[in-house]
């Protein structure tokens, strides 16, 4: 009966289900990430906050290395944004650190769905200070930085789809920005 209830409340598909044997491990990682995220936001200075954030990143990467982690929801992590593309080909983790001077630093990663359940990801490196033209085409190593709240797929002419990302970007203590970005992949799922 428990199995039937789980199936009724979970969107099950052979292509997108995650390995149930790894669920306990992923729940432990999620609990650790939740605890560390609380440490980040309760830190009293930038140094302690940066230390906790580095620990968070290391733990998140370890969690995502768990086979078939792509469909684990990490739904207890309310301080970061986790968005899955409507076509289930990737998901984006993004979050910000408010610094003591009123500015923000952004962090994130794109996790790609793989057929074998192994980790394929691209860390997003905040390069805001290096980007002089906000319309510049960048890659994951020189990311404009934002906390995303929506992904809109765009398909056309049989080509690989691209995605419109909508995000929030804290600017300083008195202002913030909305961000519209285009995300595309050279080759997805290969």
Buried (B, 14 or more C-beta within 10 A) or exposed (E): EEEEEEEEEEEEEEEEEBBEEBBEBBBEBBEBBBEBBEBBEEBEEBEEBBBBBEBBBEBBEBBBEBBBBBBBEBEEBEBBBBBBBEEBBBBBBBBBBBBEEEBBBBBBBBBBBBEEBEBBBBBBBBBBEEBEEEEEEBEBEBBBBBBBBEBEEEEEEEEEBBBEBBBBBBEEEEEEEEBEBEBEBEEBEE
